[in-house]
Every structure is written in C-alpha cells, then in structure tokens.
Amino acid sequence: MGEQAKTESHDPDFPEAFLQFMRSGWREDPLAVTPLPEVPNYAKRRAALSEAFPGETLIIPSGNEKVRANDTDYTFRPGSDFFYLTGDRDPDSVLMLRPSGSGHDAILFTRERNSKETDRFFRDRNGELWIGRTHTLGEKSAELGIDTASLGHLGPVLANSAPGRTRVLRGLDANVDRAVLAYEPSRDKPRDRELAWVISELKLVKDEWEIAQLQDAIDATVRGFEDVARVLPADRPVRERLLEGVFGLRARHDGNDVGYTSIVGSGPHATILHWVRNTGLTTPGDLLLMDMGVEGDNLYTADVTRTVPVNGTFTPLQRQVYDIVHASQQAGMDAIRPGVKFKDVHLTCMRVLAEGLHDLGLLPVSVDEAMSENSTVYRRWTLHGFGHMLGIDVHDCAHARKENYRDGELKEGYVLTVEPGLYFQAEDELVPAELQGVGVRIEDDVLVTADGCKNLSAGLPRSSGEVEQWLASQREAGPRLPM
C-alpha cells in the first residue's frame, strides 16, 4: 500500500537537462515544530479506546481525497473519528493501536515528505512545489505526540493482522477495507460496528477543551449571521447565494470552513429542510430561514438557525407561527438537565408545536390524539425531531447505540441542538393560503450543565421582538469585512 504519484496524461516528458537543473540549488528549511497544546487530549482519548478493546488491534483511517471533476479534488477533511484520536489532517493516514502489555501502542502510518531528495517534489501532485512544505515523519510525531511510520509500510502490517482480533473503522479507506478482510463475516462485521459505536459514545461527553472549541465556532457563527443581516436589503430582492457567500467568507476567515452546506431559504424555500441549492431570491414580506454554522480550526462545528422577516417586521400570522416555534424551543431548553431522557425533550417540544397547530385550527384531532404513537399527525408540519448531538461532526456521535443516545438520558457535558420548526408547504391544501409557503425554524446549541443547560449561541436573539430589533440594528451598523 505505497503512495500513489498523482500524474496526468498531459504531464510533460521532461528533458534530462531540466531534471538535472531542478535537482540542485535548493536550501533546506526545517519546520519549527512544537507539540500541539491539545496533544494530551488525543492521548487520553486513545487510552480510553484502548481500555475498551484489550488485546485487540484497532485500525482507524483518515480517509482519501475524493475526485470532484476530472483532475480536481474536493477539499480534504479527515474523518472525524480519526481526527478526534490523532489531530492529524492528512489524507491516506491510518492510526493503528497494537496490543502491548496491558494496553496498546499507537502508531500513525502516514505519507512521507516529498522532499527535494527525489523528483517527486515537483513531478508528483503531492509534491512540495504543488502543495507546499509538508512534515517529515519526525516532525509530525513531535507535533502530534505519536509514533509515526511510512505509509509504504502499512500493507504488510495489515496483511499480518490477526484474524478475529482486529477491528477496522470501515467505509473511510477502500484500500484498508480490502486489506483487512472480514474473515468471518457473520462475526467480524458486528465487531467492526462495535468499534464505531464505542468511539461515538466516547464523544458524547465534551471536555473543557472541546467546549471551548465549540464556543469559538459558535461565536464566529454569530458574527457570520450579523454579517448577513447587514447586507440583507429590506426593500428589494437579493440572491440567496449572496447571503450564503457572505457567511462563507466569515467561515473561511474565522475558522476552517462552513461545517455543512449552508441552507438559505426565502419564502417557500424555507419549508424545504435541506434546501442547499440556494438559487432563489429574497422577497420583502417573506420569511428568510438560514441554517448555517462555522467549522472551527480544530473541526468542531456550530449549527444555528434563525428565521427573519426580510422587510424587518413579522406579519401577525408570521409572528404567531414564529412565537409557537420559539415557545417550543424554550420548553425544550427548560426541560434539559442531566438524567432527562433525550426523547422526553423531543416530546416536550412537539407537544408545544401540536398545541400551536391546534390553535391555528390545523389539527384534525385533539392534541392528545395527535401526540399518541398511533397517530402523530402533527408531524405533517413539524417533520423532524427536536435536535441532535453536536461536536466534531454536525450530527455528532451518529454511531452511538440507540439506548445511549436517542433512548438514553442526557448527561452533564453533552452538547446538542434544540431546533423545532413548523413548515407549511406551498402546495399544502390543508392549510390556509396565507400559511402556504411559510417555514420557521429556530436552532441553538446548548451545553448540558449540572442543573440545566447553557445556550452557547445566546449571542443571537430568539424571540420575535428581539429578532426585529436585532435586524434593524445590524442594518443600521452597515456592512463589514472580517478583520
């Protein structure tokens, strides 16, 4: 499993004179590498994973670059579980935990530097004239606090992995998946799934460093929403993609990128849960739903939604719908504390929405009947749950067992979203015409504390009156560039 030189059919056949010329006259500048401050966090997480699987070999890949079109790749982001355990950002790397004594030795197999000792530095698409100076194995080891080895040595190591004593985080690197076969499929596949859920459950409780990373990403997200509000005209249309781009500028400036494709939906587009095409125009008089989050430099992401009246003022009916959603969100936040079941927070939020739908005259049955498991007809207009875990993934801890997540109890240190919504599709004939095409979602990121929860995204307003005041004040302040 050696490194693959990335060359294209149109690459030139270099004459020998040029090759000789390129091989000389270069100065070697070593990197000033020091251990990252979060190195102890990665080591602690690996130790917890080691404790869960004594005597077994564990293999966690970072993933590979993916082709976007022809010879262009998508921007690479390492697999979240791999990054959670190593802090390494490079593609094709593989973390291996090998049994040793009462624990494991950790080794990171990774690309060797394409230095100027070979022609690869200018001929290979991963060479340093193409992508910049890269780490040597020693430099990466010093920075991440983990032993490293050349990726070229990984193949034989994987081939010699003990059948029935090796677990692989699958689906990230096809080469690794092929190299470590499921010797007994009926047994090994569940074993690999167990590795995935154990890592997910390790991620449920956030430590202080992780909470700080999330707060940084959320604070940047607040600034991004302010940037968007400052360029949103009250009296004329603009493209949804303009607003997406303004937020994206903040995300790239203050963090790594957006944590997910931004949803910017005006009017009927606000009723489409994953409206990411953003091809529409804002319309004064309509509502604008924006679901956006900055991913911080250490890949922890915010996930925030606000719905605003484009012209600055809710109509009475828009305000009624908005206030129902706000009341639902507040009820959910009030219910959150350690020991409360995740699904009970969901039911709390949904009951408030169902009561609001009843007040709007839309429920065909009573609130109690609508809330019964044999009915749930209210979901026609609520569509999704109250929220999800948040962290290094926007939908964090996704492989955790149901009994420890969706059917489990909240614990101090969990970070989750609270995001109820009401969505009245433009073609829905069961709602009055004035409600058709109206969508409202309010989403905040909350930390479960010892006696309740803390709203980490409280820098943005939530109530209808506060939203109107905030939008007016941002517009008055005027556009700004990130500084």
VOGU-3710 file (C-alpha; in Angstrom, 3 decimals, decimal comma):
1> mgeqaktesh> 0,000/0,000/0,000  2,542/2,537/-1,127  1,909/6,162/-2,006  0,463/6,860/-5,426  2,095/9,538/-7,561  -0,622/11,730/-8,991  0,206/12,432/-12,615  -1,957/13,283/-15,559  -1,915/12,353/-19,246  -0,966/15,895/-20,178
11> dpdfpeaflq> 2,128/15,991/-17,921  5,261/16,689/-19,989  8,169/14,323/-20,592  10,914/16,422/-19,061  14,306/16,539/-20,814  17,261/15,383/-18,734  18,791/18,864/-18,707  15,710/20,219/-16,985  15,632/17,347/-14,491  19,273/17,905/-13,566
21> fmrsgwredp> 18,658/21,644/-13,215  15,673/21,092/-10,893  17,673/18,764/-8,613  20,146/21,370/-7,442  20,294/24,771/-5,795  17,678/24,303/-3,075  18,045/25,334/0,566  16,538/23,091/3,239  14,426/24,988/5,775  13,343/22,773/8,684
31> lavtplpevp> 9,959/23,373/10,237  9,860/24,800/13,747  7,654/22,105/15,223  6,386/22,021/18,785  3,772/19,728/20,334  0,220/20,962/19,854  -1,378/22,035/23,149  -4,206/19,540/22,632  -1,852/16,527/22,340  -2,772/15,280/25,854
41> nyakrraals> -6,435/15,246/24,793  -5,723/12,946/21,853  -3,630/10,638/24,031  -6,382/10,458/26,650  -8,949/9,510/24,005  -6,701/6,785/22,597  -6,212/5,439/26,117  -9,983/5,248/26,633  -10,392/3,413/23,327  -7,548/1,070/24,260
51> eafpgetlii> -9,266/0,233/27,525  -12,439/-0,746/25,681  -10,684/-3,344/23,480  -7,882/-5,059/25,435  -5,662/-7,308/23,362  -7,140/-6,311/20,011  -5,678/-4,412/17,080  -7,660/-1,306/16,159  -7,399/0,398/12,769  -8,836/3,868/12,131
61> psgnekvran> -8,174/5,514/8,702  -8,334/9,223/7,932  -9,920/8,664/4,520  -8,869/9,544/0,995  -9,156/12,554/-1,261  -12,245/12,431/-3,472  -12,400/13,495/-7,106  -14,731/16,407/-7,747  -14,309/16,570/-11,515  -11,612/15,114/-13,737
71> dtdytfrpgs> -8,308/16,173/-12,123  -9,732/18,348/-9,347  -10,419/17,026/-5,852  -12,780/18,112/-3,135  -11,055/19,897/-0,278  -9,945/17,123/2,032  -11,235/16,878/5,586  -10,022/13,969/7,725  -12,519/11,505/9,093  -13,914/12,882/12,331
81> dffyltgdrd> -13,141/9,815/14,450  -9,586/9,678/13,133  -9,038/13,371/13,843  -10,628/13,001/17,283  -7,953/10,427/18,143  -4,896/11,958/16,452  -5,253/15,598/15,370  -3,742/14,636/12,003  -5,197/16,385/8,963  -3,625/14,443/6,082
91> pdsvlmlrps> -5,362/12,066/3,681  -4,494/8,356/3,469  -3,152/8,245/7,028  -4,057/5,304/9,256  -3,994/5,104/13,044  -3,218/1,671/14,417  -3,481/0,691/18,078  -1,500/-2,511/18,602  -1,753/-4,560/21,809  1,213/-4,100/24,099
101> gsghdailft> 1,303/-5,279/27,681  -1,846/-4,106/29,427  -2,670/-1,526/26,766  -1,805/-0,521/23,219  0,992/1,160/21,318  -0,274/3,826/18,937  1,370/4,300/15,570  0,350/6,665/12,792  1,063/5,450/9,273  1,265/8,487/7,038
111> rernsketdr> 2,767/9,850/3,848  6,463/10,529/3,844  7,512/14,004/2,887  8,044/14,529/-0,836  11,274/16,368/-0,209  13,718/17,648/-2,770  15,772/14,463/-2,445  13,720/12,977/-5,287  11,962/14,326/-8,368  8,622/13,741/-6,656
121> ffrdrngelw> 8,771/17,209/-5,112  7,969/18,766/-8,494  6,545/15,842/-10,509  4,053/14,442/-8,004  0,749/16,228/-7,384  1,507/15,765/-3,684  4,974/17,204/-4,101  6,023/20,320/-2,246  6,055/22,601/-5,288  2,373/21,728/-5,681
131> igrthtlgek> 1,044/21,764/-2,109  3,787/23,415/-0,028  6,172/22,168/2,624  4,945/19,017/4,366  6,018/17,330/7,586  8,665/14,694/7,869  7,681/11,667/9,884  9,698/13,006/12,812  8,148/16,456/12,596  4,646/15,005/12,574
141> saelgidtas> 5,488/12,761/15,501  6,793/15,718/17,507  3,753/17,851/16,709  1,094/15,202/17,432  2,848/13,281/20,212  2,504/9,911/18,471  4,912/7,476/16,827  4,830/7,603/13,036  5,766/5,259/10,212  5,796/5,479/6,454
151> lghlgpvlan> 2,519/4,701/4,746  4,517/2,413/2,483  4,980/0,019/5,401  1,287/-0,302/6,139  0,388/-3,031/3,619  2,404/-5,865/5,183  1,278/-4,815/8,658  -2,373/-5,001/7,648  -1,840/-8,329/5,878  -0,448/-9,778/9,096
161> sapgrtrvlr> -3,290/-8,545/11,297  -4,615/-11,383/13,407  -7,969/-12,749/12,209  -10,670/-12,305/14,801  -8,509/-9,925/16,862  -8,589/-6,900/14,563  -11,247/-4,227/14,258  -11,446/-1,699/11,436  -13,375/1,564/11,183  -14,725/0,778/7,743
171> gldanvdrav> -16,029/2,914/4,913  -13,241/5,508/5,010  -10,439/3,861/3,033  -11,234/1,165/0,486  -7,600/0,011/0,438  -7,674/-0,650/4,170  -11,076/-2,335/3,936  -9,765/-4,696/1,262  -6,515/-5,395/3,090  -8,233/-6,416/6,321
181> layepsrdkp> -10,897/-8,808/5,214  -13,776/-9,851/7,404  -12,545/-13,387/7,976  -15,860/-14,463/9,431  -18,432/-12,011/8,024  -21,189/-13,011/10,421  -18,901/-12,189/13,329  -16,416/-9,593/12,115  -18,933/-7,085/10,744  -20,595/-6,644/14,151
191> rdrelawvis> -17,110/-6,385/15,666  -16,255/-3,507/13,361  -19,574/-1,810/14,087  -18,791/-2,092/17,784  -15,589/-0,117/17,249  -17,611/2,645/15,555  -20,180/2,895/18,346  -17,574/2,875/21,102  -15,793/5,853/19,509  -19,136/7,636/19,078
201> elklvkdewe> -20,010/7,100/22,730  -16,604/8,358/23,845  -17,510/11,589/22,032  -20,817/12,109/23,844  -19,357/13,980/26,841  -17,286/17,013/25,841  -14,297/18,088/27,901  -13,395/21,716/28,609  -11,152/21,999/25,559  -13,891/20,700/23,263
211> iaqlqdaida> -16,453/23,063/24,751  -14,065/25,959/24,152  -13,636/24,847/20,529  -17,402/24,728/20,081  -17,836/28,133/21,690  -15,250/29,630/19,325  -17,078/28,165/16,318  -20,430/29,388/17,628  -19,105/32,887/18,315  -17,808/33,038/14,738
221> tvrgfedvar> -21,216/31,855/13,554  -22,883/34,708/15,449  -20,590/37,129/13,637  -21,485/35,456/10,344  -25,206/35,917/10,939  -24,538/39,564/11,753  -22,602/39,939/8,505  -25,546/38,518/6,558  -28,100/40,721/8,315  -26,048/43,793/7,441
231> vlpadrpvre> -26,247/43,111/3,689  -29,856/41,882/3,574  -31,983/44,620/1,972  -35,433/45,258/3,419  -36,887/46,672/0,203  -35,521/44,690/-2,724  -34,581/41,113/-3,616  -31,077/39,662/-3,424  -29,905/36,187/-4,286  -29,859/33,565/-1,559
241> rllegvfglr> -26,345/32,753/-2,755  -25,170/36,253/-1,899  -26,099/35,596/1,721  -24,551/32,126/1,574  -21,329/33,652/0,254  -21,180/36,390/2,889  -21,470/33,783/5,630  -18,922/31,582/3,854  -16,420/34,448/3,913  -16,746/34,638/7,694
251> arhdgndvgy> -16,397/30,859/7,996  -13,186/30,765/5,974  -11,758/33,810/7,723  -12,593/32,907/11,323  -12,495/29,119/11,053  -11,694/26,228/8,761  -14,843/26,401/6,622  -18,587/26,015/6,923  -19,489/22,966/8,993  -22,062/21,872/6,400
261> tsivgsgpha> -23,593/23,316/3,248  -25,451/26,453/4,280  -29,241/26,441/3,974  -30,559/29,849/2,881  -34,255/29,587/2,090  -36,528/32,518/1,353  -40,305/32,170/1,229  -41,371/28,645/0,196  -37,748/27,503/0,183  -37,812/27,835/3,995
271> tilhwvrntg> -40,139/24,821/4,098  -37,579/22,557/2,390  -35,493/21,046/5,179  -32,266/20,677/3,232  -32,598/23,496/0,732  -28,908/23,843/-0,204  -29,197/24,907/-3,841  -29,838/28,459/-2,665  -30,908/29,555/-6,140  -33,784/31,773/-5,071
281> lttpgdlllm> -34,264/35,443/-4,297  -35,302/37,056/-1,063  -38,677/38,790/-1,208  -39,683/41,657/1,085  -42,692/40,437/3,060  -41,483/36,816/3,136  -39,591/34,995/5,863  -35,959/34,004/5,365  -34,665/30,835/7,055  -30,895/30,495/7,407
291> dmgvegdnly> -29,309/27,330/8,829  -25,547/27,924/8,948  -22,547/27,054/11,058  -18,823/27,793/11,140  -16,450/24,862/11,495  -13,540/25,978/13,675  -9,852/25,421/13,017  -9,963/22,183/15,032  -13,049/20,975/13,111  -15,654/21,466/15,848
301> tadvtrtvpv> -18,728/22,999/14,285  -21,634/25,228/15,194  -25,163/24,571/13,918  -27,501/27,550/14,220  -30,750/28,518/12,510  -32,553/31,832/12,508  -35,706/32,868/10,664  -36,115/36,585/9,994  -38,682/38,773/8,219  -36,957/40,141/5,129
311> ngtftplqrq> -38,604/43,559/5,410  -37,820/43,733/9,122  -41,279/43,149/10,596  -43,318/39,958/11,040  -46,895/39,974/9,849  -49,376/38,975/12,580  -49,671/35,436/11,195  -45,912/35,053/10,688  -45,392/36,231/14,250  -47,933/33,716/15,559
321> vydivhasqq> -46,143/30,843/13,836  -42,735/32,123/14,940  -43,873/32,502/18,550  -45,176/28,922/18,586  -41,758/27,658/17,484  -39,988/29,894/19,984  -42,209/28,624/22,804  -41,452/25,046/21,748  -37,720/25,693/21,763  -37,857/27,382/25,159
331> agmdairpgv> -39,846/24,487/26,604  -37,202/22,077/25,307  -34,381/24,102/26,823  -36,228/24,331/30,137  -36,558/20,534/30,192  -32,875/19,798/29,573  -30,818/18,628/32,551  -28,812/15,525/33,463  -30,989/12,442/33,840  -33,732/13,651/31,484
341> kfkdvhltcm> -34,351/11,332/28,563  -33,493/12,617/25,104  -36,874/11,508/23,776  -38,691/13,330/26,590  -37,154/16,613/25,456  -38,418/15,756/21,990  -41,938/15,118/23,271  -41,881/18,359/25,255  -41,044/20,380/22,150  -43,509/18,502/19,973
351> rvlaeglhdl> -46,425/18,984/22,380  -45,973/22,760/22,271  -45,917/22,624/18,470  -49,020/20,415/18,428  -50,823/22,819/20,732  -49,858/25,672/18,433  -51,141/23,776/15,407  -54,387/23,221/17,287  -54,644/26,945/17,996  -54,124/27,586/14,281
361> gllpvsvdea> -57,068/25,288/13,576  -54,999/22,773/11,617  -55,068/19,573/13,686  -57,821/17,180/12,554  -57,843/15,593/16,039  -57,209/16,655/19,630  -53,686/17,444/20,802  -53,592/14,277/22,905  -54,659/12,098/19,993  -52,215/13,815/17,649
371> msenstvyrr> -49,410/13,136/20,151  -50,262/9,445/20,516  -47,880/6,940/18,963  -50,735/5,613/16,845  -51,310/8,994/15,228  -48,537/11,663/15,256  -50,447/13,552/12,535  -48,893/16,776/13,807  -45,643/15,669/12,173  -47,047/16,670/8,771
381> wtlhgfghml> -45,943/20,193/9,741  -43,033/19,527/12,162  -41,202/16,926/10,039  -38,128/16,333/12,251  -37,003/15,811/15,816  -36,047/18,470/18,318  -32,283/18,205/17,822  -29,111/16,129/17,775  -25,672/15,862/19,353  -23,093/18,380/18,193
391> gidvhdcaha> -19,313/18,352/18,211  -16,592/17,461/15,743  -19,472/16,435/13,455  -22,588/18,494/12,915  -24,528/15,288/13,674  -22,066/14,064/16,271  -21,928/10,601/17,854  -24,016/9,218/14,991  -22,963/5,593/15,591  -23,749/5,579/19,308
401> rkenyrdgel> -26,157/2,868/20,383  -29,790/3,881/20,497  -30,041/3,078/24,197  -27,240/5,530/24,915  -28,435/8,293/22,597  -31,987/8,524/21,238  -33,405/6,340/24,013  -30,820/7,376/26,593  -30,540/10,027/29,282  -28,732/13,328/28,940
411> kegyvltvep> -25,515/13,764/30,900  -23,522/16,767/32,005  -21,113/17,714/29,219  -23,376/16,746/26,327  -23,713/19,417/23,639  -26,814/19,259/21,481  -29,005/21,381/19,269  -32,553/22,430/20,081  -34,247/23,172/16,753  -38,013/22,764/16,494
421> glyfqaedel> -39,746/24,054/13,400  -43,044/24,415/11,586  -43,221/24,019/7,810  -46,275/24,694/5,667  -45,541/23,586/2,120  -46,607/25,869/-0,713  -48,793/23,115/-2,198  -50,377/22,000/1,109  -54,164/22,345/0,655  -54,847/21,503/4,310
431> vpaelqgvgv> -53,602/24,912/5,451  -54,974/28,371/4,632  -53,487/30,133/1,629  -51,779/32,727/3,828  -49,818/29,941/5,581  -48,755/28,131/2,419  -45,021/28,600/1,848  -44,288/29,700/5,444  -41,430/27,926/7,242  -39,898/28,730/10,628
441> rieddvlvta> -37,040/27,032/12,466  -35,078/28,330/15,452  -31,937/26,402/16,366  -29,438/26,897/19,153  -26,506/24,923/20,503  -26,748/24,079/24,202  -24,431/22,531/26,779  -25,937/20,267/29,413  -24,807/21,588/32,812  -25,109/20,166/36,328
451> dgcknlsagl> -28,541/21,710/36,864  -29,869/22,562/33,414  -28,336/23,834/30,210  -26,380/26,785/28,856  -27,242/28,292/25,487  -23,859/28,620/23,768  -25,416/30,582/20,880  -27,197/33,134/23,055  -25,329/35,869/21,161  -28,178/35,768/18,644
461> prssgeveqw> -31,747/36,822/19,548  -34,559/34,280/19,661  -37,887/35,980/20,388  -39,795/37,639/17,540  -39,446/41,126/19,019  -35,735/40,698/19,683  -35,193/39,415/16,134  -36,823/42,531/14,670  -34,714/44,827/16,888  -31,529/42,899/16,091
471> lasqreagpr> -32,143/43,006/12,339  -32,750/46,753/12,463  -29,586/47,381/14,498  -27,430/45,268/12,185  -28,746/47,083/9,123  -28,057/50,401/10,762  -24,468/49,360/11,523  -23,855/48,583/7,845  -21,707/46,028/6,007  -18,300/44,987/7,328
481> lpm> -15,425/42,795/6,248  -13,970/40,215/8,670  -10,943/41,627/10,415
//
